[in-house]
Amino acid sequence: MDLDAYASVHQPAWKRLDALARTRRLDAEQADELLELYGRVSTHLSVVQAHDPDGPQASGLSMILSRARSRITGAPSNASAGFSRFFLEQLPAAFYRIRWLTLIIGVAFCLVAVWFGWWVANEPQVLASLGTDEQRRQFVEEQFVGYYSENPAASFAGQVWTNNAWIAAQEVAFGITGYFVPLILFSNAQSVGISGGVMAAHGELDTFFLYILPHGLMELTAIFIAGAAGLRIFWAWVAPGQQTRLDSLATEGRALITVAGGLVLVLAVSGVVEGFVTPSDLPHWARLGIGALVLAGYWTYTLVLGGRAVRAGATGDLESHDAGARQLTA
């Protein structure tokens, strides 16, 4: 058989199949034509391979059919589309869904920290139990401020980022236990409050806020967000609604584990601020302003993009074909 003549006769069908496979959106008629041509060209490929399996016609047809097969079976979208969907829909939707719980946790955290700070600053016996006068003076005058500049900025930022990202990931992952999140949040609030109380007792409360707020505004908010995600996963187990407990847990777990991944980036920004801005020689208003801008950027991202994504039906969960089949329950 003359393969060149055979290819010449069927070339229009091959080109048409290739064009349909490359078309971004197909209407119903084009989809039917794609299926029909796919079957026909598959037969052509069998004929060509029977006579010249390694020839150029066989290779070209294999490429066209592979592209058409991917289009018919619904190949996953490219990486850029996946990144866009994650950052513009899934992540902001997950942040948006836990916004109120994030704020509630933040208020509770601050109340606990303020109470411990007041207790330490106003109870001499409690203050004395935290060390000698010399040790407390060294903490106030040297260690508190020096902590932010005793190591190179880049390595310090990386260390802070790694530590905080690990805490946030644990809050999300172990939130199902119900006690881990309150425990870790209470421990951190106690630590912050005691430090503030010692500084206040020595007349350096302004120094405490000037050095903790530039990075702490976003850093602590990230810890609140992680805690909210963990508690939401726990509540999905406690109150599954019309789903089974396992289905409810799986749905919320998939949706909110997104938060852990997003907080890695959020805490990276916070780590850069803590490593480079907090110990810098910038005016206090500039350092505080940078911290406030970072926090405002997060809430703008969450409320604007997250609100839009949730209103469009996004929850932060995987797409239906990735999440798997769901069982209907009464």
C-alpha positions as CSV (number, residue, x, y, z in Angstrom):
1,M,0.0,0.0,0.0
2,D,1.2,3.5,-0.8
3,L,1.3,5.2,2.6
4,D,1.8,8.7,1.1
5,A,-1.4,8.3,-1.0
6,Y,-3.2,6.9,2.1
7,A,-2.1,9.9,4.2
8,S,-3.0,12.3,1.4
9,V,-6.6,11.0,1.4
10,H,-7.1,11.1,5.1
11,Q,-5.0,14.2,6.0
12,P,-8.1,16.5,6.3
13,A,-9.6,14.2,9.0
14,W,-6.3,14.1,10.9
15,K,-5.9,17.9,10.8
16,R,-9.5,18.4,11.9
17,L,-9.0,16.0,14.9
18,D,-5.9,17.9,15.8
19,A,-7.6,21.2,15.6
20,L,-10.5,20.1,17.8
21,A,-8.2,18.6,20.4
22,R,-6.5,22.0,20.6
23,T,-9.7,24.0,20.8
24,R,-10.1,25.6,24.3
25,R,-13.9,25.3,24.4
26,L,-16.0,22.8,22.5
27,D,-19.7,23.0,21.9
28,A,-21.9,19.9,21.8
29,E,-21.6,19.4,18.1
30,Q,-17.8,19.8,18.2
31,A,-17.5,17.3,21.1
32,D,-19.5,14.7,19.1
33,E,-17.3,15.3,16.1
34,L,-14.2,14.9,18.2
35,L,-15.4,11.5,19.4
36,E,-16.3,10.4,15.9
37,L,-13.0,11.5,14.4
38,Y,-11.1,9.9,17.3
39,G,-12.5,6.5,16.5
40,R,-11.9,6.9,12.8
41,V,-8.3,8.1,13.1
42,S,-7.6,5.3,15.5
43,T,-8.4,2.9,12.7
44,H,-6.1,4.9,10.4
45,L,-3.3,4.6,12.9
46,S,-3.7,0.8,13.0
47,V,-3.5,0.6,9.2
48,V,-0.4,2.8,9.1
49,Q,1.3,0.9,11.9
50,A,0.7,-2.4,10.1
51,H,2.8,-1.2,7.2
52,D,5.3,1.2,8.8
53,P,5.1,1.2,12.6
54,D,8.1,3.5,13.0
55,G,7.5,5.9,10.2
56,P,6.6,9.6,10.4
57,Q,2.9,9.0,9.7
58,A,2.6,6.7,12.6
59,S,4.4,9.0,15.0
60,G,2.4,12.0,13.9
61,L,-0.9,10.2,14.2
62,S,0.1,8.9,17.7
63,M,0.7,12.5,18.9
64,I,-2.7,13.7,17.5
65,L,-4.5,10.8,19.1
66,S,-2.8,11.2,22.4
67,R,-3.8,14.9,22.5
68,A,-7.4,14.0,21.5
69,R,-7.5,11.2,24.1
70,S,-6.4,13.6,26.9
71,R,-9.1,16.0,25.8
72,I,-11.8,13.3,25.8
73,T,-10.9,11.8,29.1
74,G,-10.4,15.2,30.9
75,A,-6.7,15.5,31.5
76,P,-5.8,17.6,34.5
77,S,-5.3,21.3,33.9
78,N,-1.8,22.6,33.6
79,A,0.3,23.7,36.6
80,S,-0.3,27.4,36.1
81,A,-4.1,26.9,36.2
82,G,-3.7,24.9,39.3
83,F,-1.6,27.5,41.1
84,S,-4.1,30.2,40.0
85,R,-7.1,28.2,41.4
86,F,-5.2,27.6,44.6
87,F,-4.2,31.2,45.3
88,L,-7.3,32.9,43.9
89,E,-10.0,30.5,45.0
90,Q,-9.2,27.6,47.4
91,L,-6.8,29.4,49.8
92,P,-8.7,32.6,50.2
93,A,-12.0,30.7,50.5
94,A,-10.5,28.6,53.3
95,F,-9.3,31.7,55.1
96,Y,-12.6,33.4,54.7
97,R,-14.6,30.6,56.1
98,I,-12.8,30.7,59.4
99,R,-12.5,34.5,59.7
100,W,-14.9,34.9,62.6
101,L,-13.3,32.0,64.6
102,T,-9.9,33.6,63.9
103,L,-11.0,36.9,65.4
104,I,-12.6,35.1,68.4
105,I,-9.4,33.2,69.1
106,G,-7.4,36.4,68.7
107,V,-9.5,38.2,71.3
108,A,-9.3,35.3,73.7
109,F,-5.5,35.1,73.2
110,C,-5.1,38.8,74.0
111,L,-7.3,38.6,77.1
112,V,-5.2,35.8,78.5
113,A,-2.0,37.6,77.6
114,V,-3.1,40.9,79.2
115,W,-4.2,39.0,82.4
116,F,-0.9,37.3,82.8
117,G,0.9,40.6,82.0
118,W,-1.1,42.5,84.7
119,W,-0.6,39.6,87.2
120,V,3.2,39.7,86.7
121,A,3.5,43.5,86.7
122,N,1.3,44.0,89.8
123,E,2.2,41.0,92.0
124,P,5.8,41.3,93.5
125,Q,5.9,37.7,94.5
126,V,5.0,36.5,91.0
127,L,7.6,38.8,89.6
128,A,10.2,37.6,92.0
129,S,9.6,34.0,91.1
130,L,10.7,34.7,87.5
131,G,14.3,35.3,88.5
132,T,16.6,37.6,90.5
133,D,16.6,41.3,90.0
134,E,19.8,41.1,88.0
135,Q,18.3,38.4,85.7
136,R,15.2,40.4,85.1
137,R,17.1,43.5,84.5
138,Q,19.3,41.7,82.0
139,F,16.2,40.4,80.2
140,V,14.7,43.9,80.0
141,E,17.8,45.8,79.1
142,E,19.6,43.4,76.8
143,Q,18.0,40.1,76.0
144,F,14.6,41.2,74.8
145,V,15.8,43.7,72.2
146,G,19.1,41.8,71.5
147,Y,17.1,38.6,70.6
148,Y,16.2,40.1,67.3
149,S,19.7,41.0,66.2
150,E,22.0,38.5,67.9
151,N,22.0,36.3,64.7
152,P,22.3,37.3,61.0
153,A,19.0,38.6,59.7
154,A,18.6,36.0,57.0
155,S,19.3,33.0,59.2
156,F,17.2,34.4,62.0
157,A,14.3,35.0,59.6
158,G,14.6,31.4,58.4
159,Q,14.7,30.0,61.9
160,V,11.6,32.0,62.9
161,W,9.8,31.0,59.8
162,T,10.5,27.3,60.3
163,N,9.5,27.3,63.9
164,N,6.2,29.2,63.4
165,A,5.3,27.2,60.3
166,W,5.8,24.0,62.3
167,I,3.5,25.3,65.1
168,A,0.8,26.3,62.6
169,A,1.0,22.9,60.9
170,Q,0.6,21.1,64.2
171,E,-2.4,23.2,65.1
172,V,-4.1,22.2,61.9
173,A,-3.1,18.6,61.9
174,F,-3.7,17.9,65.6
175,G,-6.8,20.1,65.8
176,I,-9.0,17.0,65.6
177,T,-7.9,16.1,69.2
178,G,-9.9,19.1,70.5
179,Y,-7.3,20.0,73.2
180,F,-4.1,20.6,71.3
181,V,-5.1,24.0,69.9
182,P,-6.4,25.5,73.2
183,L,-3.2,24.1,74.9
184,I,-0.8,25.6,72.4
185,L,-2.6,28.9,72.3
186,F,-2.8,29.3,76.0
187,S,0.9,28.4,76.4
188,N,1.8,31.1,73.8
189,A,-0.5,33.7,75.4
190,Q,1.0,33.0,78.8
191,S,4.5,33.4,77.4
192,V,3.7,36.7,75.7
193,G,1.9,38.0,78.7
194,I,4.7,37.2,81.1
195,S,7.3,38.8,78.9
196,G,5.1,41.9,78.7
197,G,4.5,41.9,82.4
198,V,8.3,41.8,83.2
199,M,8.9,44.7,80.7
200,A,6.0,46.7,82.2
201,A,7.3,46.2,85.8
202,H,10.6,47.8,84.7
203,G,8.9,50.7,82.9
204,E,9.7,49.3,79.4
205,L,6.2,48.4,78.2
206,D,6.6,50.8,75.2
207,T,9.7,48.9,74.2
208,F,7.8,45.6,74.4
209,F,5.2,46.8,72.0
210,L,7.6,48.6,69.7
211,Y,9.5,45.4,69.1
212,I,6.8,42.8,69.2
213,L,4.2,44.5,67.0
214,P,6.0,44.9,63.7
215,H,6.2,41.2,63.1
216,G,3.8,40.0,65.8
217,L,0.7,41.5,64.2
218,M,0.9,39.0,61.3
219,E,2.8,36.3,63.1
220,L,0.2,35.9,65.9
221,T,-2.7,36.3,63.5
222,A,-1.2,33.3,61.6
223,I,-1.2,31.3,64.8
224,F,-4.9,32.3,65.4
225,I,-5.8,31.2,61.8
226,A,-4.1,27.8,62.2
227,G,-5.9,27.4,65.5
228,A,-9.3,28.3,63.9
229,A,-8.7,25.7,61.2
230,G,-7.8,23.0,63.7
231,L,-10.8,23.7,65.8
232,R,-13.1,23.7,62.7
233,I,-11.8,20.3,61.8
234,F,-12.5,19.1,65.4
235,W,-16.0,20.5,65.2
236,A,-16.6,18.6,61.9
237,W,-16.0,15.4,63.8
238,V,-18.2,16.4,66.8
239,A,-21.2,17.8,64.7
240,P,-21.1,16.2,61.3
241,G,-24.6,17.4,60.3
242,Q,-26.3,15.2,57.7
243,Q,-23.0,13.6,56.7
244,T,-21.3,10.6,58.4
245,R,-18.6,11.6,60.8
246,L,-15.9,10.3,58.5
247,D,-17.2,12.1,55.4
248,S,-17.6,15.4,57.4
249,L,-14.1,15.0,58.8
250,A,-12.7,14.3,55.3
251,T,-14.4,17.2,53.7
252,E,-13.3,19.8,56.3
253,G,-9.8,18.2,56.6
254,R,-9.2,18.5,52.8
255,A,-10.6,22.0,52.8
256,L,-8.7,23.4,55.8
257,I,-5.4,21.6,55.4
258,T,-5.1,24.2,52.6
259,V,-4.7,26.7,55.4
260,A,-1.5,25.0,56.6
261,G,0.1,25.4,53.1
262,G,-1.0,29.0,52.8
263,L,0.3,29.9,56.2
264,V,3.8,28.7,55.2
265,L,3.8,31.7,52.8
266,V,2.2,34.1,55.3
267,L,4.7,33.2,58.0
268,A,7.6,33.5,55.5
269,V,6.6,37.2,55.1
270,S,6.3,37.6,58.8
271,G,9.7,36.0,59.3
272,V,11.2,38.5,56.8
273,V,9.7,41.3,58.8
274,E,11.0,39.9,62.1
275,G,14.5,39.3,60.7
276,F,15.0,42.5,58.7
277,V,12.4,45.1,59.9
278,T,12.0,44.6,63.7
279,P,15.7,45.0,64.6
280,S,16.4,47.7,61.9
281,D,17.2,51.3,62.5
282,L,14.0,52.5,60.8
283,P,11.8,54.9,62.8
284,H,9.3,53.3,65.1
285,W,6.4,54.5,63.0
286,A,7.9,52.9,59.9
287,R,8.4,49.6,61.5
288,L,4.9,49.6,62.9
289,G,3.5,50.7,59.6
290,I,5.2,47.9,57.7
291,G,3.7,45.4,60.2
292,A,0.3,47.0,59.9
293,L,0.5,46.9,56.0
294,V,1.3,43.2,56.0
295,L,-1.7,42.5,58.3
296,A,-3.9,44.7,56.2
297,G,-2.7,42.9,53.1
298,Y,-3.8,39.5,54.6
299,W,-7.2,40.7,55.5
300,T,-7.8,42.4,52.2
301,Y,-6.8,39.1,50.4
302,T,-9.1,37.1,52.7
303,L,-12.2,39.4,52.7
304,V,-12.1,40.4,49.0
305,L,-10.9,37.3,47.2
306,G,-12.1,34.9,49.8
307,G,-15.6,36.4,50.0
308,R,-15.8,36.4,46.2
309,A,-14.7,32.7,46.0
310,V,-17.1,31.6,48.8
311,R,-20.0,33.3,47.1
312,A,-19.1,31.5,43.9
313,G,-19.3,28.2,45.8
314,A,-15.6,27.5,46.7
315,T,-14.8,26.0,50.1
316,G,-11.1,25.3,49.9
317,D,-11.8,21.6,49.2
318,L,-10.4,19.7,46.2
319,E,-12.2,19.6,42.9
320,S,-14.9,16.9,42.7
321,H,-12.8,14.6,40.5
322,D,-9.9,14.8,42.9
323,A,-11.9,14.5,46.1
324,G,-13.5,11.2,45.1
325,A,-17.1,10.0,45.2
326,R,-19.4,11.1,47.9
327,Q,-22.1,9.0,49.6
328,L,-25.5,10.6,49.9
329,T,-27.0,10.4,53.3
330,A,-30.4,11.3,54.7
